[in-house]
Amino acid sequence: MKLLVFSFIVIFLVGFILYQPLQSENEIKTYLKRSIPYVGTEIPRMDGIDGTGIKIAIIDTGVDFNHPDLYGWGPDGKVIGGYNFIHENQLPLDTNGHGTQVAGIIAADGQLVGMAPKAKILAYKVSEDGEGVSSELITRAIEKAIDDGADIINISLGVNKTNSKIERAVNNALDKGIFVVTAAGNDGPEFKTIGSPGRNFGSVTVGATYNNLTSSLVATLEVDEKPYTVIPMVGSLKLEEPIIGKIIFGGYGKIENLKDIDVEDAILIVERGSDVEGELLYFSIKENNAANAGAKALIVYNNRAGVFLGELIHEFMEPGYKPQIPVVSIDREEGLEIKESIKNGNEANMHLFYNPDFVAYFSSRGPVSPFYIKPDIVAPGAYINTTQNNGGYNFTSGTSYAAPHVSGAAALLLQKNPELHHHEIKSLLLTTVEPVSDAYGQEFSLHESGAGRLDIGNAFGAKLIITPPNFVVYVSSDNLIAEKQLGLKLIDGTFDNFDVKFEGPEFVKFTYFLEDNNLQIKMNITEENFGDHEGKIIINHDSTRYVIPFLFHYTPGSISVNQQNQKLFFDIYHPEEWSFAKISITNSKDGKTDTTTATPNKKASIEIYENVEYWIDAKIQVNGNTSSAFNTIKISSLPENSYRLEIIDIPEKQIGIIAGITIIIGIIGFIKRR
């Protein structure tokens, strides 16, 4: 998973502290540690829950165990073990910084305090730089973490595609009862951008939201409807509504740069710094020039690689200066892209608003499968201040830093409830989230934010485990009713204070009833509205609100399935005349897929070999178009000795050697027979 690191220039950080003389040192530290208390860690800490006794494996670039907040290697240190898969004769010391940043969010215990400060770390170094990551080494590290007795595995690295070896290794860890957390990736905002191991069905995949910074602002920018990542400058005020206007390039934002161009009611983009050596062209000067020229907003792009945190309010500003228009910063690459694309009539849309629960543009999106929801959850992953190599601290961004918030939260729940299975911990975290909404108050889709934003405070006080914590159902024109059973397990209390509500499409009639420890749900479709639809089941129990999101596919056609011995047989239905169907079945445990075809005159079947749930996806050809249909079937009746002939993946050179040996043996055998 490629790193996304926003390195704030030191002068701005120092300046920010200097320009707030009324704040004490402790208050400044509180600013640097926004994300940890924001997700509710103060509640478990009041009960003395701090991660004691929990071992968390970090599969990454190693950990700097010489850092004062992560100090010590060996049984008495913070990092009690691990392995260096890059240099196997050396300790897994981090020389890049990525793994140390992840470790700090989970378990820092010093100047910064992580989610679970008393948890112990197992460090597995599988990458030198965080960019080039071997799937084989990730797999080996997962296996080593299992052997070393990890309770939780955090993987903030990965690949941007499906990798079956990583998937199998994660499944093996899950089978051993280990809680696995994976980062979604930084390939957003496009959909279908989550790779392995984030694609794994059983792991908890984490996307990134903004952070609860003191500035309390989030900025969005779209140019010709294309989104860009921008940061509000300190001193900018929030907007009541977006600013829309033509976008114009204005050099360095000097008076002479602007006097010959019409920037009235425009959004101005300028370069940071000056073209005159030694000239101090502060952001406040650029803002003042732009505002006096009539611009409605200002964008400043970096004059070097990366992004930066700029300040309008500082000790060198003109007496009586006050910002008049919103100002944001943008990295050099995106700034140059905007500058070079500007033509007559380019329109930009800028908004500044308070919303830490806003999905970061870089956060990878789902879906990864029509049969389950990814990402599972989101957590703060932007502008996170955490431990850095060589005893330092650094602001950084990426889903890599959202994932360890969830790993640390899981550690707190495991310490409180050591008897709970990983899927029960997952349920507590996913069903007690806070909502995540966009600039206009609309909640993000499940493919963007999963269930919502992590809140360990809510999860810590929860008394009810609901499984599954989210679900997918399928309806069609010949089957308008979807039914689902939710298992309910009380940690404490009774079902006396129990209430169920439905939030979903108006054309769905929802009914439910309690039966033993199960909630039986029925959704009846009342009108034709083909497509994918989202909704939520809301359960209120003993002052805790639980959210169970669902996705349902409403398709014209359908595929039915039945089992006969070791075969699955399929029937295709479509209200229009269909000519051909490609049917894929996926083993939900290992991800292996088999395919077959069907026509109206030819029924289809596939042999199966495992007692698992199979996911069935049919692509039906109707009048030259393709229509989908879905189904699932859980198999439990196959004999234990069922097996399939596997094709071994052998390198080409070895195939040649084996073929040669086979020919020689055949010739010798032929001679002997003669």
DAKA-V205715 format. One record per residue. PHI is phi in whole degrees, 0 to 359 (* if undefined). OMEGA is omega in whole degrees, -180 to 180 (NA if undefined). Layout:
PHI,OMEGA + PHI,OMEGA
//
This chain:
*,-175 + 292,-178 + 283,173 + 232,-173 + 243,177 + 265,-178 + 268,-180 + 286,-180 + 294,-172 + 303,-176 + 301,-179 + 284,178 + 293,178 + 299,179 + 301,-178 + 299,179 + 292,-177 + 297,-173 + 274,178 + 233,-173 + 295,-178 + 278,-179 + 271,175 + 281,179 + 299,-180 + 296,180 + 293,177 + 295,178 + 297,178 + 300,177 + 299,-178 + 289,-176 + 243,-175 + 284,-168 + 291,-175 + 294,177 + 292,-177 + 298,-179 + 269,168 + 92,-176 + 290,-179 + 296,-177 + 292,176 + 296,-179 + 294,177 + 295,177 + 264,178 + 77,179 + 269,-173 + 220,180 + 94,-180 + 305,176 + 87,-177 + 256,178 + 253,-177 + 244,177 + 275,177 + 246,-180 + 265,-167 + 196,-180 + 264,-174 + 94,179 + 222,175 + 278,-177 + 278,171 + 267,178 + 295,-177 + 299,179 + 273,-178 + 227,-162 + 285,166 + 107,175 + 246,177 + 108,-172 + 304,-177 + 263,-178 + 262,175 + 290,180 + 264,-171 + 274,-180 + 178,-179 + 141,-178 + 196,177 + 259,-179 + 275,178 + 273,176 + 235,-166 + 291,177 + 263,-178 + 237,175 + 288,-177 + 281,180 + 281,-178 + 282,175 + 249,-179 + 255,180 + 117,-175 + 297,-180 + 296,178 + 293,177 + 296,178 + 298,-178 + 298,-180 + 296,179 + 296,-179 + 286,-164 + 217,176 + 304,-178 + 215,-177 + 191,176 + 299,170 + 259,179 + 239,-177 + 278,-179 + 300,-177 + 230,-168 + 297,-180 + 260,175 + 290,177 + 257,-174 + 243,167 + 250,-174 + 256,179 + 241,-177 + 269,-179 + 242,-179 + 210,178 + 276,-173 + 239,-180 + 80,-180 + 258,179 + 277,-175 + 240,179 + 274,177 + 297,179 + 296,-179 + 289,175 + 300,179 + 298,180 + 297,180 + 293,177 + 299,180 + 297,179 + 292,178 + 298,176 + 299,-179 + 297,-177 + 276,174 + 79,178 + 294,173 + 272,-177 + 223,173 + 241,175 + 251,179 + 238,178 + 258,173 + 235,178 + 173,179 + 236,-175 + 268,175 + 209,178 + 285,177 + 231,-173 + 294,-179 + 294,178 + 296,-180 + 301,-180 + 294,179 + 295,177 + 297,179 + 298,178 + 297,177 + 297,179 + 297,178 + 298,179 + 273,176 + 86,-179 + 267,178 + 277,-175 + 247,180 + 243,-179 + 230,175 + 279,-177 + 290,-177 + 114,-175 + 242,-178 + 252,176 + 286,6 + 270,179 + 295,176 + 277,180 + 59,-176 + 242,179 + 269,178 + 252,179 + 282,2 + 272,-179 + 298,-180 + 285,-171 + 299,-176 + 298,-172 + 271,-180 + 286,174 + 263,-177 + 265,-170 + 242,171 + 265,-173 + 244,169 + 248,173 + 289,-173 + 247,-179 + 276,-179 + 288,178 + 301,180 + 296,175 + 59,-177 + 241,169 + 239,179 + 239,173 + 234,177 + 218,173 + 232,175 + 241,-173 + 51,175 + 71,174 + 265,-177 + 279,175 + 229,180 + 268,-179 + 229,-179 + 239,177 + 295,175 + 282,177 + 299,-177 + 111,176 + 290,179 + 259,178 + 291,180 + 256,176 + 281,177 + 208,-177 + 298,172 + 264,180 + 237,179 + 186,177 + 292,-180 + 252,-174 + 227,176 + 273,-176 + 233,176 + 59,178 + 260,179 + 81,176 + 282,178 + 302,-179 + 292,176 + 290,-171 + 258,-171 + 292,-177 + 257,178 + 236,-179 + 267,180 + 251,-179 + 302,179 + 62,180 + 259,169 + 262,-173 + 263,173 + 243,-178 + 225,179 + 269,176 + 293,176 + 82,-176 + 214,174 + 270,178 + 251,-177 + 300,178 + 87,-180 + 284,179 + 263,-178 + 260,-174 + 295,179 + 298,178 + 296,178 + 291,179 + 299,-180 + 297,-178 + 296,178 + 297,-179 + 296,-179 + 296,-180 + 293,178 + 277,176 + 103,180 + 292,179 + 268,-179 + 198,-177 + 226,174 + 243,177 + 244,178 + 262,-173 + 293,176 + 263,173 + 212,-177 + 297,176 + 96,178 + 253,-179 + 207,175 + 259,-178 + 262,-179 + 228,175 + 269,-179 + 260,-178 + 203,-173 + 288,-177 + 260,-179 + 288,180 + 295,178 + 304,178 + 80,-178 + 292,172 + 221,178 + 300,-179 + 253,-178 + 229,179 + 290,-180 + 228,178 + 231,174 + 251,-179 + 214,-178 + 289,-173 + 297,-176 + 300,-179 + 289,178 + 298,178 + 294,178 + 299,179 + 295,-178 + 303,-175 + 286,-179 + 267,-176 + 294,175 + 226,178 + 299,175 + 93,176 + 303,-178 + 244,179 + 240,180 + 228,-179 + 238,178 + 219,174 + 236,-175 + 205,178 + 276,178 + 191,177 + 295,179 + 270,-180 + 235,-177 + 294,180 + 296,-178 + 300,-176 + 287,-174 + 294,-179 + 296,-178 + 247,169 + 273,-2 + 279,173 + 248,-178 + 199,174 + 283,-172 + 252,176 + 204,-171 + 257,172 + 218,-2 + 291,178 + 278,-170 + 201,173 + 235,-180 + 209,180 + 305,-179 + 216,-179 + 239,177 + 57,180 + 270,177 + 271,-175 + 211,-178 + 295,179 + 229,179 + 308,175 + 63,174 + 76,-175 + 259,179 + 222,-175 + 203,170 + 280,-178 + 208,-177 + 221,177 + 147,175 + 295,174 + 305,-175 + 258,170 + 282,-177 + 304,-178 + 294,172 + 299,180 + 287,178 + 300,178 + 295,177 + 297,178 + 298,179 + 298,180 + 294,179 + 292,179 + 292,177 + 295,180 + 289,-175 + 232,-174 + 295,-178 + 275,-176 + 284,176 + 281,-177 + 300,-180 + 288,176 + 282,173 + 298,178 + 302,-180 + 297,-180 + 300,-179 + 288,-173 + 281,-175 + 269,-177 + 246,-175 + 284,171 + 259,-178 + 291,-179 + 235,-174 + 231,-177 + 273,-176 + 295,-176 + 248,177 + 82,178 + 273,180 + 295,176 + 295,179 + 289,177 + 301,-179 + 289,-179 + 260,-172 + 236,-177 + 59,-178 + 291,-177 + 147,-175 + 268,179 + 310,170 + 216,-177 + 293,176 + 299,177 + 295,-177 + 296,-177 + 295,-179 + 269,-177 + 291,180 + 243,-174 + 226,175 + 255,-177 + 243,179 + 230,-4 + 286,-180 + 282,172 + 205,-178 + 201,177 + 235,177 + 230,-174 + 227,173 + 230,-178 + 211,-177 + 295,178 + 255,177 + 210,-171 + 266,-178 + 240,175 + 245,179 + 236,180 + 213,177 + 249,175 + 253,177 + 281,-179 + 240,179 + 231,180 + 277,169 + 278,-179 + 201,174 + 88,-179 + 229,178 + 269,-176 + 299,-179 + 262,-172 + 224,-177 + 219,-178 + 235,177 + 230,-179 + 243,173 + 236,-177 + 191,-178 + 302,-179 + 293,-178 + 274,177 + 251,174 + 267,-173 + 250,174 + 224,179 + 205,170 + 204,178 + 270,177 + 223,-173 + 56,179 + 254,180 + 230,173 + 256,-179 + 268,-175 + 246,174 + 227,177 + 238,-177 + 248,-179 + 280,-174 + 254,177 + 206,-179 + 284,180 + 203,-175 + 295,179 + 137,177 + 262,-177 + 227,-179 + 246,175 + 195,-180 + 218,167 + 260,180 + 253,177 + 245,174 + 254,-178 + 214,177 + 48,175 + 71,176 + 247,179 + 260,180 + 250,-179 + 242,177 + 242,-180 + 285,177 + 218,176 + 232,173 + 234,178 + 264,179 + 249,-173 + 243,177 + 296,-178 + 263,180 + 212,174 + 229,177 + 257,-174 + 219,172 + 218,-176 + 257,171 + 228,-176 + 57,-175 + 258,-180 + 230,170 + 253,179 + 246,-172 + 238,173 + 234,-180 + 259,172 + 232,171 + 210,-178 + 295,175 + 255,-179 + 290,-179 + 247,-174 + 242,-173 + 197,176 + 217,171 + 258,-175 + 245,177 + 243,172 + 240,-178 + 242,174 + 289,-174 + 294,-177 + 274,-176 + 244,176 + 79,-180 + 289,-176 + 238,173 + 242,-179 + 230,173 + 209,-180 + 231,179 + 218,171 + 229,179 + 303,-179 + 256,-177 + 223,177 + 281,-177 + 248,176 + 210,178 + 219,176 + 282,178 + 234,-172 + 225,-176 + 226,175 + 275,180 + 217,171 + 274,177 + 249,178 + 260,-173 + 243,-177 + 233,-180 + 249,173 + 253,-171 + 255,178 + 275,-180 + 226,178 + 53,178 + 83,178 + 251,180 + 251,179 + 238,-177 + 264,171 + 211,-173 + 226,174 + 196,174 + 222,174 + 213,179 + 256,-176 + 256,179 + 222,-171 + 251,-178 + 286,176 + 294,-176 + 295,-177 + 270,176 + 294,179 + 208,176 + 233,176 + 281,-179 + 268,173 + 273,-176 + 283,179 + 277,-176 + 247,178 + 303,-174 + 302,-179 + 297,-180 + 292,177 + 300,179 + 298,180 + 296,180 + 298,179 + 298,179 + 297,179 + 297,180 + 299,180 + 296,-180 + 299,179 + 299,179 + 297,-180 + 295,179 + 299,179 + 298,180 + 296,180 + 297,-178 + 297,-179 + 294,179 + 284,NA
//
